[in-house]
Amino acid sequence: MRKIITTLVGLAAVVALAGCGGDDGGGGTDISKAAFISQANQVCAQGSAELATAMAGADVSSQEGIEKAIEEVLVPNIRQQVADIRAIGFPSADAAMLDQVFDDAEALLDQMADDPSALTDPSASDPFEEVNSKLTEYGLGTCGQSNTG
């Protein structure tokens, strides 16, 4: 059970930037890449800390409790982090790439919300591995890290 909780908290870090896609903001702005990375990583660090606290108080003693925590704690937390990061705006030169990463991740987050039981399989691979890699490569180390191991 502890491994599942650790995995859930770790997934939050992996998808902190990955919850929203489409046309809901985050278009190109005059923000520098360095400023964006700094501000986005701060959002992820704060959101991950809030998530860890919320997950510590969640009843995850049963499969039903775990799935409820995914639906009511994990997914909303990640979506809020993404909204906060999108509000920062993307560097103009990277807006299309970042939108694509978010779009790719949006489908994964929707799957997480639709079928939280898929996350509780200890043999399953990290569904956000590719998104995580792209975020880390871009410089969003806090947002793209995984603690699922």
Residue pairs with C-beta under 8 A, 6 or more apart in sequence:
1 60
1 61
3 122
4 60
4 66
4 119
4 120
4 122
5 55
5 60
5 66
6 147
6 148
7 119
7 122
7 148
8 55
8 60
8 66
8 69
8 70
8 74
8 119
9 48
9 51
9 52
9 55
9 147
10 146
10 147
10 148
10 149
11 74
11 112
11 119
11 126
11 128
11 146
11 148
12 47
12 48
12 51
12 74
12 77
12 78
13 44
13 48
13 142
13 143
13 144
13 145
13 146
13 147
14 126
14 128
14 131
14 132
14 144
14 145
14 146
14 148
15 78
15 105
15 108
15 109
15 112
15 128
15 131
15 132
16 43
16 44
16 47
16 48
16 78
16 81
16 82
16 85
16 142
16 143
17 40
17 44
17 81
17 82
17 85
17 101
17 102
17 105
17 131
17 135
17 140
17 143
17 144
18 78
18 82
18 101
18 102
18 104
18 105
18 106
18 108
18 109
18 128
18 131
18 135
19 75
19 78
19 79
19 81
19 82
19 83
19 102
19 105
19 106
19 109
20 26
20 79
20 82
20 83
20 86
20 102
20 106
21 99
21 102
21 103
21 104
21 105
21 106
21 107
22 103
22 106
24 83
24 86
25 83
25 86
25 87
25 89
26 85
26 86
26 89
26 90
26 95
26 98
26 99
26 102
27 89
27 90
27 95
27 99
28 89
28 90
28 91
28 92
28 93
28 94
28 95
29 89
29 90
29 91
29 92
29 95
30 92
31 88
31 89
31 90
31 91
32 91
33 91
33 93
33 94
33 139
36 88
36 89
36 90
36 91
36 94
37 138
37 139
37 140
39 85
39 88
40 85
40 88
40 140
40 142
40 143
41 140
41 141
41 142
41 143
42 142
43 81
43 84
43 85
43 88
43 143
44 81
44 85
44 140
44 142
44 143
45 142
47 77
47 78
47 80
47 81
47 84
48 142
50 77
51 73
51 74
51 77
51 78
54 73
54 77
55 69
55 73
55 74
58 65
58 68
58 69
58 73
59 65
59 68
59 69
60 66
60 69
63 117
63 120
66 116
66 120
67 116
67 117
67 120
70 112
70 113
70 116
70 119
71 113
71 116
74 112
75 109
75 112
75 113
78 109
79 109
82 102
85 143
86 102
90 98
90 99
94 138
97 138
98 138
101 131
101 134
101 135
101 138
104 130
104 131
105 128
105 131
108 127
108 128
108 131
111 118
111 127
112 118
112 119
112 127
118 124
118 127
119 127
126 132
126 146
126 148
128 146
129 146
131 144
132 144
132 145
132 146
133 144
134 144
135 143
135 144
136 144
136 145
137 144
138 144
